[in-house]
């Protein structure tokens, strides 16, 4: 067994951000957008390469969602649809409601990162597992099936009626687990949505870097790993 940090030996549950940490939603989103562009016959703006457009669209979609979730609660499907239309308009792409619906539906089919299923099985033997996600119940249920592990807790924005980085989803998740915050580690790729709030509430925090290279300097996560394989190795 790998030598664990002393605090990690006290952890009884790990909650995860889902999309970007467990599920490759950026890869899935770009793949779906590429298919929609081909199917719709949309011409690329002059001088713009396909991969550059997909990256710009994804970032515009993310920004639009970030701004919207900090307003009054609405179901994620509605927010994703609205953000898609905003991103399409910003990039001057003639993609409408039908494409926005198809794009949103595809989130439930995005695949887990390759390291996820095996690592979750290892972790499941040692601690309770949960997900805290800015998503609707039905989308998360479909994603969980793709991971092949039974989670002890699934907390969605739909249940909490609030989106991370609000403290509400975290507090409700901790209450359902029946554990003090110090006994729970929250693992996430999305620093802005997750790490700050979890740390402020007393959770231990695990930053899953994936391919991202730059993060805010504070708060400092309790543990930084490249992927779930590295996290699971702490328990073997």
Phi, psi and omega per residue, in radians:
X1 nan 2.398 3.102
X2 -1.187 2.588 3.090
X3 -1.213 2.094 -3.131
X4 -1.586 2.618 2.943
X5 -1.005 2.581 -3.075
X6 -0.982 -0.706 -3.107
X7 -1.153 -0.557 -3.094
X8 -1.189 -0.464 3.112
X9 -1.203 -0.300 -3.139
X10 -1.626 -0.113 -3.067
X11 -1.322 2.310 3.125
X12 -1.927 -0.230 3.119
X13 -2.638 2.535 3.014
X14 -2.114 2.159 3.010
X15 -1.790 2.593 -3.072
X16 -2.170 2.462 2.732
X17 -1.141 2.570 -3.078
X18 -1.715 -1.036 -2.951
X19 -1.524 1.883 -3.021
X20 1.951 -0.391 3.115
X21 -1.861 -0.890 3.095
X22 -1.749 -0.689 -3.098
X23 -1.879 2.332 3.138
X24 -1.398 1.323 -3.044
X25 -1.378 -0.450 3.064
X26 -1.165 -0.808 3.097
X27 -1.089 -0.735 3.126
X28 -1.135 -0.724 -3.132
X29 -1.122 -0.763 -3.129
X30 -1.175 -0.653 3.103
X31 -1.104 -0.786 3.136
X32 -1.142 -0.755 3.133
X33 -1.063 -0.724 3.110
X34 -1.041 -0.720 3.116
X35 -1.158 -0.687 3.134
X36 -1.146 -0.674 3.105
X37 -1.113 -0.749 3.131
X38 -1.153 -0.785 -3.112
X39 -1.131 -0.641 -3.097
X40 -1.477 -0.180 -3.138
X41 1.176 0.508 -3.113
X42 -1.336 2.220 3.122
X43 -1.381 2.457 3.102
X44 -1.254 2.518 3.060
X45 -1.000 2.595 -3.095
X46 -0.978 2.294 3.087
X47 1.392 0.100 -3.107
X48 -1.869 2.181 3.085
X49 -1.362 2.712 -3.075
X50 -1.020 -0.854 -3.102
X51 -1.134 -0.610 3.093
X52 -1.126 -0.731 3.127
X53 -1.120 -0.769 3.141
X54 -1.067 -0.722 3.116
X55 -1.149 -0.779 -3.139
X56 -1.104 -0.722 3.140
X57 -1.118 -0.804 -3.120
X58 -1.051 -0.770 -3.135
X59 -1.147 -0.669 3.097
X60 -1.144 -0.692 3.100
X61 -1.105 -0.781 3.119
X62 -1.064 -0.780 -3.135
X63 -1.101 -0.737 -3.139
X64 -1.106 -0.695 3.101
X65 -1.134 -0.787 -3.122
X66 -0.976 -0.776 -3.140
X67 -1.164 -0.676 -3.051
X68 -1.302 -0.642 -3.069
X69 -1.214 -0.254 3.115
X70 -1.529 0.065 3.080
X71 -1.766 -2.765 -3.129
X72 -1.116 2.640 -3.093
X73 -1.132 2.419 2.949
X74 -2.546 2.731 3.122
X75 -1.062 2.601 -3.067
X76 -1.065 -0.658 -3.133
X77 -0.977 -0.732 3.136
X78 -1.160 -0.694 3.136
X79 -1.167 -0.788 -3.140
X80 -1.093 -0.692 3.119
X81 -1.096 -0.837 -3.137
X82 -1.084 -0.751 -3.127
X83 -1.149 -0.651 3.096
X84 -1.055 -0.828 -3.126
X85 -1.104 -0.658 3.096
X86 -1.137 -0.755 -3.131
X87 -1.146 -0.716 3.116
X88 -1.082 -0.738 3.129
X89 -1.147 -0.714 -3.134
X90 -1.095 -0.597 -3.140
X91 -1.647 0.090 3.119
X92 0.976 0.823 3.111
X93 -1.887 2.333 -3.103
X94 -1.475 1.202 3.078
X95 -2.033 2.284 -3.025
X96 -2.013 -2.686 -3.038
X97 -1.087 -0.682 -3.120
X98 -1.104 -0.756 3.120
X99 -1.187 -0.647 3.108
X100 -1.098 -0.709 3.107
X101 -1.129 -0.773 -3.132
X102 -1.114 -0.696 3.133
X103 -1.103 -0.803 -3.138
X104 -1.142 -0.739 3.117
X105 -1.042 -0.564 -3.058
X106 -1.210 -0.318 -3.124
X107 -1.012 -0.665 -3.106
X108 -1.193 -0.249 -3.118
X109 -1.831 -0.056 3.106
X110 -1.077 2.460 -3.001
X111 -1.502 2.654 3.000
X112 -1.139 2.675 2.969
X113 -1.059 2.581 -3.039
X114 -0.982 -0.538 -3.091
X115 -1.357 -0.230 -2.913
X116 -1.211 -0.953 -3.030
X117 -0.983 -0.857 -3.109
X118 -1.132 -0.727 -3.130
X119 -1.138 -0.699 3.125
X120 -1.119 -0.631 3.122
X121 -1.115 -0.682 3.101
X122 -1.150 -0.823 -3.109
X123 -1.118 -0.617 -3.110
X124 -1.060 -0.495 3.132
X125 -1.267 -0.317 -3.003
X126 -1.932 -0.593 -3.028
X127 -2.498 2.880 2.968
X128 -1.260 2.615 3.139
X129 -2.084 2.419 3.100
X130 -2.464 2.897 3.042
X131 -2.254 2.374 2.994
X132 -2.124 1.944 -2.936
X133 -2.366 2.488 3.048
X134 -1.427 1.248 -2.991
X135 -2.676 3.002 3.029
X136 -1.539 2.717 -3.090
X137 -0.982 -0.790 -3.028
X138 -1.195 -0.616 3.124
X139 -1.187 -0.775 3.138
X140 -1.127 -0.682 3.134
X141 -1.028 -0.706 3.123
X142 -1.179 -0.690 3.132
X143 -1.162 -0.693 -3.139
X144 -1.067 -0.667 3.115
X145 -1.026 -0.565 -3.114
X146 -1.287 -0.297 -3.092
X147 -1.590 -0.330 3.026
X148 1.247 0.377 3.132
X149 -2.308 2.458 3.090
X150 -1.515 2.134 3.129
X151 -1.564 2.600 3.118
X152 -1.430 -0.349 -3.092
X153 -2.602 2.340 2.986
X154 -2.241 1.947 3.134
X155 -2.037 2.051 -3.117
X156 -1.929 2.866 3.023
X157 -1.076 -0.573 3.124
X158 -1.087 -0.697 3.106
X159 -1.256 -0.752 -3.079
X160 -1.376 -0.328 -3.036
X161 1.022 0.588 3.137
X162 -2.804 2.665 -3.114
X163 -1.944 2.471 2.944
X164 -0.990 2.472 0.293
X165 -1.529 0.258 3.011
X166 -0.953 2.554 3.107
X167 -1.288 -0.313 -3.000
X168 -1.007 -0.879 -3.140
X169 -1.055 -0.659 3.133
X170 -1.159 -0.783 -3.111
X171 -1.134 -0.698 3.128
X172 -1.188 -0.655 3.110
X173 -1.123 -0.809 -3.141
X174 -1.073 -0.726 3.131
X175 -1.091 -0.706 3.133
X176 -1.184 -0.583 3.087
X177 -1.258 -0.415 3.137
X178 1.241 0.547 -3.090
X179 -2.202 2.633 2.994
X180 -1.185 2.662 -3.080
X181 -0.974 -0.616 -3.098
X182 -1.168 -0.270 3.110
X183 -1.624 0.007 -3.089
X184 -2.064 2.327 3.004
X185 -1.875 2.374 3.078
X186 -1.931 2.174 -3.097
X187 -1.922 2.272 -3.047
X188 -2.722 2.669 3.002
X189 -1.627 -0.600 -3.064
X190 -1.435 1.526 -3.081
X191 -0.968 -0.797 -3.036
X192 -1.153 -0.591 -3.112
X193 -1.473 -0.493 -2.851
X194 -2.140 -0.997 -2.893
X195 -1.069 -0.797 -3.103
X196 -1.060 -0.837 -3.110
X197 -1.161 -0.797 -3.131
X198 -1.033 -0.759 3.141
X199 -1.131 -0.729 -3.126
X200 -1.098 -0.561 -3.126
X201 -1.479 -0.068 3.088
X202 1.725 0.025 3.033
X203 -1.181 2.618 2.850
X204 -1.304 2.604 -3.049
X205 -2.178 2.448 3.109
X206 -2.179 2.041 3.088
X207 -1.564 2.071 3.074
X208 -1.697 1.857 -2.952
X209 -1.208 -0.613 -2.978
X210 0.907 -2.315 -3.093
X211 -1.689 -0.053 -3.092
X212 -1.260 2.421 -3.044
X213 -1.893 -0.415 -3.071
X214 -2.070 2.329 3.117
X215 -2.425 2.788 3.016
X216 -1.016 2.702 -3.086
X217 -1.460 -0.317 3.113
X218 -2.403 2.625 -0.121
X219 -1.267 2.771 3.137
X220 -1.433 2.127 3.113
X221 -1.083 2.664 3.100
X222 -1.218 -0.480 -3.136
X223 -2.606 2.435 3.077
X224 -2.126 2.205 3.130
X225 -2.269 2.746 3.121
X226 -1.341 -0.619 -3.078
X227 -2.809 -3.054 -3.106
X228 -1.282 -0.462 3.072
X229 -1.020 -0.757 3.140
X230 -1.163 -0.659 3.092
X231 -1.165 -0.805 -3.126
X232 -1.081 -0.546 -3.134
X233 -1.077 -0.412 3.108
X234 -1.178 -0.313 -3.059
X235 -1.895 -0.011 -3.090
X236 -1.538 nan nan
